[in-house]
């Protein structure tokens, strides 16, 4: 009997990350949940069950990321699937955004994604694993918002890094794709959810006239991670209710 594939999900304590962990577990994977929130990731693993493994790690710290992979490979095994989901936003007025704020977002969203992607790919190549890597981009890879300049820059970088990595890893039959969520009902959107005026602006730009759920994003992630997407690599699939296709605001 074949062993379960191992899926490593970062930013997995809540929201989209936890939904991805649930979807992949439902597809038969053993899940390693990684998050900076120690108590949150422990609780998430307990709720997931099915021998889920919780690990605390700051994805903005390259040394911690590499040590985390060493631990996973020693205690669990080499990941067949990596979901690079961890991310932060830190909204601020453009003229008031500090270099420290900018770099913190880049360190987690872009540099951390690169370190994890490369480290996972090295292990897959070494062990001749035809794996799948899914990075979390955003509609803000293409649509700019002035109050989250670092977030927009990081997600645009993730989109391009996904393409570059897919070309580099194709000879090893390792697929690399990304998912770009629009307005999704998570903690990151809590401020918009509680502000009717802000929510109205979002709805004006969303053809399906509702916000999405973490599960709807996770379903696409699970598809890309599976053999059903075996001929898809280098793509970013946007889960945005049609927002990218809209060119008017009323």
Buried (B, 14 or more C-beta within 10 A) or exposed (E): EEEBBBBBBBBBBBBBBBBBBBBBBEBEBBBBBBBBBEEBBBBBBEEBEBEBBBBBBBBBBBEBBBEBBEBBBEEBBBBBBBBBBBBBBBBBEEEEBEEEBBEBBBBBBBBBBBBBBBBBBEBBBEEEBEBBBBBBBBBBBBBEEEBBBBBBBBBBBBBEBBBEBBEEBEEBBBBBBBBBBBBBBBEBBEEBBEEEEEBEEBBEBBEEEEBBBBBBBBBBBBBBBBEEBEEBBBBBBBBBBEBBEEEEEE
